[in-house]
């Protein structure tokens, strides 16, 4: 061996010969394996596997893998690696001297004489070895590969790779990664997926389709995947920071369902023997809300805390609060007062809020206030602080002030009761008296003990100064509650009783009616704001109407008890100038308008009108008079002024104005009855109480026929319309008899004639059954009567101002109980009440939408109509 290494170039020849032998042996052993590999690559690159079914592609890979494994094992068993001796033998066969084998020999008896001969022999063998060449294996290859496949197959595959260069990698990847699930029923899998954004975002669900572009949703959305598969798949949510897997649960229908929350950008996939569906979800973060003061809190003349604010959020503000902390304490105790938002979860809102904070336990103290806005995700933001003194209720009665002091003393106590070990131990002893349960006031904090002593002081010798015995009993009941209380929370439960008694001591029983009115208003506002059902809104509306009537009755009773000689007439103060009256028809019109607005879904206008009605009722005042209207603002004389002191011209002008107001009221009533008759709703008949059914099933007896005629009811309305025309004619006749200068003579004759003509035309239209024309003429007569009454009211005011001078000017700025200017005809600027025609049009539209919803031909139209009804 050592000798061969000394021969230059012989070792590379031996190695090359050995490699040639190795290739030949490998091909002999593994040619079936090479063939199946080539076939599989050919099928993959040509796209034949892609064009086949999923099952065939999976079976092809399985056959290929099994074949490779089997043929590989057989080939390995057949393969014999060539040895060095075999390569040397092949080289030696080229020379008869067999130089490579002979050079390994050694002399048997080395002698001095034979050394030179042996050296010459080695030189000859070395020369022969140098002349050896790597033998040719062509014959052997011919036997193994007679068709030269070893060249043709690689060349064909090379050309095929060049031809499919752009898709070769993808095709090979798909070939080695087929859908094995197709062998087990993957084609039967049905997958539905949708994303439900958080409820506070107000966004609709998003249905996902496999392979669609990236979908952007709000962070915190829930993805729901429902699959019908032979077995439960797996839901994988791959976010940037973590990868989560969710199991599918079986539904009652036999399907599988899984849910996951999307909080960041994620790749979602459903796997079952591979990915069955994939989606890319982009999560939009939910920014916290913003809130700030527009104007800081300040006290209003009605003891309310008024402030302006604005807030915004990307998905809507769900709650706004006024957070109060005392500036003289640093214990971190907060009071949160909810601020009503103008709508449900507004994205941007700016408003002015007035809150009655006089009931707060910190009323009268300096507080630091912040606005706190919270969105639907629970994120909250605070505004800058504003420091002010919280207003307290102005109580003038000594007893009311004392009760208020007791109340705040209890509420402002935050200390804890002292603890007693084995408090119930006394009760376990035979014959023992359980004094711990009756002496808890001794363990109470100082504020609770002081309040108990204050009640004892206030109720001492009560018969001498208590006029309302119910207040005395209520205070004694509160004292008993304080004696039995075992915590400050239990002691605080006395607050409603003390507050009610303080108001009762100050105002009397009307305070209870006011609280009921405010509670009914709040309940109705919440229903309108939150989009409650029609039945719930109607129920709360009726409760508000009843509370308003109860409050007006309580105020009236209180006024009569305080010296009012007689209640004002239940007439329309806006029409007759009696601004201080209860405004019967005006108030009824406002309630009717409120009912119509709630029914037609005009929630913003309904809430505004609701606020206006409540404010008017809270400001309700009754003037002292003689019971006959004298002294009432807007009547012939000012308060305390006799008829004899008023000039004849003013009295006649006032009488004419009152007569016109009565005529205007009757005309309006007739207009409403005509409109009701046209809709098939008959008004109350003579001798019939309001609210009674006017006919079968509560409907009118005479319904408009197909020809549009009213029959007997239309004739009745026409006769009443003619009677109003006769009244105008009578007024004009008196004008001619009285002559110029009298009150009646101040009327515009042309205007009166135009009113009469409109009324006559309306009567003729009613007889003919033409209700549309009758309504136009009635409206014309109503408008002209209103203008004429307004003109006379201005003349009456001018006459009084000229006679009384500054004295009348100071009183003319007063307002009636409903907030309207005293005297004359109300201009309606403070409260915007939709007229009857507008409200009726809204009702008609609503009824038509409901009818079409019931007659909808398909689900798409029904959904569209439902969205319209939801907006109403």
Secondary structure, 3 states (H helix, E strand, C coil): CHHHHCCCCHHHHHHHHHHHHHHHHHHHHHHHHHHHHHHHHHHHHCCHHHHCCHHHHHHHHHHHHHHHHHHHHHHHHHCCCCCHHHHHHHHHCCCCCCHHHHCCCCCCCCCHHHHHHHHHHHHHHHHHHHCCCCCCCHHHHHHHCCCCHHHHHHHHHHHHHHHCHHHHHHHHHHHHCCCHHHHHCHHHCEEEEEEECCHHHCCCCEEECCCCCCEEEECCEEEEEEEECCCCCEEEEEECCCEEEEECEECCCCCEEEEEEECCCEEEEEECCCEEEEEEEEEECCCCCEEEEEEEEEECCCCCEEEEEEEECCCCEEEEEEEEEECCCCCCCCEEEEECCCCCCCCEEEEEEEECCCCCCCCCCEEEEEEEEEECCCCEEECCCEEEECCCCCCCCHHHHHHHHHHHHHHCCCCCCCCCCCCCCHHHCCCCCCHHHCCHHHHCCHHHHHHHHHHHHHCCCHHHCCCCHHHHHHHHHHHHHHHHCCCHHHHHCCHHHHHHHHHHHHHCCHHHHHHHHHHHHHHHHHHHHHCCCHHHHHHHHHHHHHHHHHHHHHHHHHHHHCCCCCCCCCCCHHHHCCCCCCCHHHHHHHHHHHHHHHHCCCHHHHHHHHHHHHHHHHCCCCCCCCCCCCCCCCCCCCCCCCHHHCCHHHHHHHHHHHHHHHHHHHHHHHHHHHHHHHCCCCCCCCCCCCCCCCCHHHCCCCCCCCCCCCCHHHHHHHHHHHHHHHHHHHHHHHHHHHCCCCCHHHCCHHHHHHHHHHHHHHHHHHHHCCHHHHHHHHHHHHHHHHHHHHHHHHHHHHHHHHHHCHHHHHHCCCECCCCCECCCCCCCCCCCCCCHHHHHHHHHHHHHHHHHHHCCCCHHHHHHHHHHHHHC
